[in-house]
Amino acid sequence: MDLAQSPEVDPSHGRPSVPMPVKIVVAGGFGVGKTTTVGAISDIAPLTTEAEMTEAALGIDNLGLESQKTTTTVAMDFGCVTIDQSLKLYLFGTPGQARFGFMWDDLAHGALGALVVVDSARLDDCYPAIDYFEHSGLPFVVGVNAFHGQMAHELTEIRWALAINDQVPVVRFDARERTSVRDALLVVLGTALNQALGERSG
């Protein structure tokens, strides 16, 4: 699927039709690749609120000894991408630290679904995001970010460890690759549609 096709012309008016806007939340723990995910697919230069990490964050924002991360999101990330002539996604990335959790309700308001980005080597960090969307009822997909093309655990093991509902998809993706991010977001859209249809038929 082309990410940026020419807009379809409405024959009755002779002008391009406007794609339907859809809001998607990109959530997860600290340093799992949320900012990278938004930046990899956004048609525009993504709006980020990255700040330099300081000594005050030592012992609080901990990515391990091998991490080279020097900045952190302190408010949100924002980007957008046109999927096809009829659909445009607006992506809102949440800050990963628990102390910014008060912002999540505002960022999730009006969203169709969420992509919870997970580092397979630090599964504990994604529990707050999963708990949030399970309690809110917002459809979500667990996207396991394959850092350097590798994962610490298989998807079946990750699903078991997270103890999530069988209806929640768990997919592998690479936050650095545009098409990989696109495929993960399409799973989010499909999951949200299936849930909406299920609620309507119920």
Secondary structure, 3 states (H helix, E strand, C coil): CCCCCCCCEECCCCEECCCEEEEEEEEECCCCCHHHHHHHHCCCCCECCEEECCHHHCCCCCCCCCCCCCEEECCCEEEEEEEECCEEEEEEECCCCHHHHHHHHHHHCCCCEEEEEEECCCHHHHHHHHHHHHHHCCCEEEEEECHHHCCCCCHHHHHHHHCCCCCCCEEEECCCCHHHHHHHHHHHHHHHHHHHHHHHHC
